[in-house]
Amino acid sequence: MSNQIELRSKIDDELVEMLEDYFLETESVHWGIIQGEIQDPYYIFGIFPNLKTATEALKRLRREFPNLPNKFEKTIITDADWQNAYKKFVKPWNDRQLYWIPLWERSFSEAPGGSAVVYIDAGMAFGTGAHETTRLCARRLLDYYDNHSGAISSHSLIDAGCGSGVLALSGAALGFQNVYAFDFDPEAILVCQTNCTENAHLDPPDFTVAELSNGFKSDAQGDLILANIHTEVLIHHSPYLVNSLKNSGTLVLSGILTKELDQVCRHYSEQFASYRSNLNICVDSRVDGEWGDLQFTLSKA
């Protein structure tokens, strides 16, 4: 088993958004940001095949971000260590009857009888359930269930940008029988399919590799659409999300920093007014830490 190099350092909160934007734009396969619980500090980390690659990557990153910490902790890790390193940041989580239990805690974490349980291992994909944006979506999913529980099996759920599939699997656990999820990253979909095998007690969602521009199968197909995606992507691809919602549907947007909520809300309100002007729209928003969501619910005028 080969060794790799990990670089890690605690960073100031004001660097987090800029670094996340940069990693998203450059589609970085080495760098990432991680946080344990909401009160914990943020860390930047990078995993590299050797010291030379790590050193060169850090130099390049410093040119873009001169305010990076002076000192990075350097650790030699094995492939197995890298695959499992994030596990210490991921804990069981629940809201109401929905329980997310990491696979490695399956044998000694037990949910109450009648719970909707999802066993999850994010692998290399985003979406362990540890992030506030994912939890915001899960709470909206539960709210929708509470409001439609009598007919939930006939409602369609779409998880756009599904990451590890935790939200799609949560929908299946709650009783949605028409669950469709997609992500542009083939690695993420492989993780989703693996997570399906670990949740054999659920009807498996339909997972596929696709982008927002081609992921929706048709217009007006989703009773509930969840999109936990970066703000820039949400704005750029808004017509696809707006037009894929049924006339009485609900669209939930997450992955939005609180300072961006007004911008995204204005943009989507304009899009709904342009594309779905024959319908009424109700808007709601919630905040968790520095992140927020937006919920748009349609009804006949």
ABEGO torsion letter per residue (X at the ends): XBBBBBBBBBBBAAAAAAAAAAAAAAGBAABBBBBBBAABBBBBBBBBABAAAAAAAAAAAAAABAABBABBBBBBBBAAAAAAAAAAABBBBBBEABBBBBAAAAAABBBBBGBBBBBBBAEABBGAGABAAAAAAAAAAAAAAAAAAAAAAABBBBBBGAEAGAAAAAAAAAGBABBBBBBABAAAAAAAAAAAAABAABBBBBBBBBBAAAABABBGABABBBBBBBAAAAAAAAAAAAAABBAABBBBBBGBBAAAAAAAAAAAAAAAAAAAAABBBBBBBBBBEABBBBBBBBBBX
